[in-house]
Amino acid sequence: MKESRQTQLLQGVSTLAQKTFPYVPIQDSWSCTDIHRAMTKAGATSSAFRVVRACLGEMKDVGLIREPKPDFFQREVVKQKTVEQPYLRDAETRRTSNGMIIREEKFVPKNPPQGNKDVSNKAPAIVASEAKTVSTVELLTELAVDFGDFSEQVAKSHKAFASRLVDISAQIETDLTSNAEELEKLRSLKSLLKSLG
């Protein structure tokens, strides 16, 4: 994963998930309990274990971390930032960095030097040179490929976002049910205390 991609994904997760991310190890894999303990010890969170567990699930869904073993988490490795030149071709394969093959055209001057005539006192003539030109169609094709890759990434982000919404709504529903049960118990206790007093 590239550093820019990691930053982009981090911006798309919840604030608590962003706080949790630095506590997920890179070299090792830690259990959710270890990560929650480390965060609590550092004073980074006072949230319940299940909230931190939900944040880890959220980051796993978007691809920031992975789960090599059940309930053990580890960060995805970030590749060092390199300068990309999308239209730079490999000399041997003539392919660009995204796989396109670009046609090379050779240009020969209209009046090339004839035989062994002395041209030492004249400006040097171009005998044959390779021009590294790219046709408009090829540029548009490369742009279309790049746009397709970008669209695919956006679709994945939307899917992960929708999944997060479903998880959060399920959590809210669970909390509401739990709160309703607690409220009913509280009412029962209150009425019992009234009957005793």
N, C-alpha and C positions, 0 to 999 in steps of 0.2 A: 504494500500500500504506500502511496506517495504521501508526503507530509501535508501537501495542500489538500489532498482528499481527506486525510484524517481530521484536519482543521474544519473542513466543510461538514463532515459528519458530526463532529463534536458540537457545532453550532446548531445542528438539527435536533439534538437531544435535550432533555429537561435539565434545569439548572442543577438539581441534585445529582443527576447522572454525570454532569460535567465535573462536579466536585468529587464524585466517586472514581472517575477515570484515572487520576494520578495514583490511586492506591491499588490499582490492578497491576501486578508485576509483569515485566517483559520477559525475563529469562525463565522464571518459574511459573507454576500455576498454583494459585491459592484458592482455598475454599471460600465460600461466601462468608462463613463465620470469621475466618482470618481477616478478610477485607473489612468487614464490619467492625471487628475488634481494633484494627489498625486505625480506622477512621475515628472511632470513638476515643481512642487513646490520644490521637493528635488533636482532638477537639474539632474535627472537620464536620461532624454530624452528631445530632442527638436523636436522629430518626430511628425508628424501629428496624429490626433485622429484615422484616418482610419488605420494607420500603427500599432498603439497599439492594435486596434480592431482585426486586422489580426493576431497579435501575440497571443492574447487571444484565438482566434479560433484555431490556431495551437496547443497551449498547451491543449486545450479541446480535440482536435482530438487524441492526443497521450495519454490522460488520466491523465495529471498532475493536471488539474483543472476540475471543473464541472460547469454547468449552471443550478442552481436550479430553477431560474425564467428567462424568456427571457431577455437577455442582463445584467444579474447579475451573477457575477462569484465568485467562492470560491475554495480554495485549497482542494485537496483530503487529508484526514487524514493520517498521517504517523504513522505506528506502531513502537513501540520501538524495537530496534535491540535486537534480542534474538539469543542465540547460538543454532543452529539446529544440531541435531544428527540424520541423516536420517536413521540409522540402529538401533536406540534405540527403544526398544519395550515397549509398555504399558504392565504392569504385568498382568492385567486382560484380555485384549482383544488379547494380543500377536500380535498386529498390529504395524508396523513401522509408522513413522510420515507421510509417503506418502501412507498409507493404505494397505501395503503388510502384509500378514500373514506369519510368519516365523515358520517353523516346529521346535519343540524342540525335541532333542533326549536325552534319558536317558542312561547313561553308567553304567554298573555294573561291578566291577572287576571280573577277571576270577576265583579267589579263594576267595569268600566272607567268613567271619568268620562263623564257624559252632557252633551252639548251644550256651552253656554258658562257653566255654573255656576261660581261663584267658589269655588275650592278653595285660595285663597292662605293661609288660616289653618289648613289641614290639612296633615298630613305629605304629602310628594310621593308621588303614586301612580305605580305602574309601569304604563306604557301597553303597551309590548311590548318584550321583551328577548330577545336570542338567548342561549340557554343552550348552552354548549359541553359537551354531554354525549356520552358514548360508551357504547353498549350493551355488555353483558357478552359477547354473541355476537361483536361486532366486536373487542373486546379479545382474546377467545380466538382469533379468526381471525388477528389480528396476531401473537399469541404463537406460533401454529402456523407461520406464515411464518418468524418469527425462528428457531424451532427447526429448521425445514427447512434454513435457511441454515447454522446451526451444525452440523447433521448432515452436510451436504455438506463443510464444512471438515474435520470429523473424519475422514470417509472419505478425503479427499485426503491428510491427514497419515498415516493408516494405510497408504495405498498407497505414499507416499514412504518410510515406515519399512520396509515390506516390500522395496521396491526396494533400499534401503541394505543390508538384511540379505543379499540375494542378491549384491550387489556385494562385500560384505565376505567372504562365504563363498567366492566365486570367487577373491578375492585370497588368502585363506588356502590354498585348494587350490593355487594357482599357487606360493605360497611354499613349501608342503610339497613339491611336485614339484621345485622348484629346490633346496631343502635336501637332498632325497634324492639328487639328481644330484651335488651338492657333496660329500656324505658318501661317495658311491661313488668319486669322484675322490680324496678324501683317503685312503680305504682303499687304493686302487691305489698312491698315492704312498708310503704307509707300507710296503706290502709290497715295493715297489721299493727303498726305502731299506734295508729289512732284508736284502734279497738282496745289495745292494752292500756292506753292512757286515758 
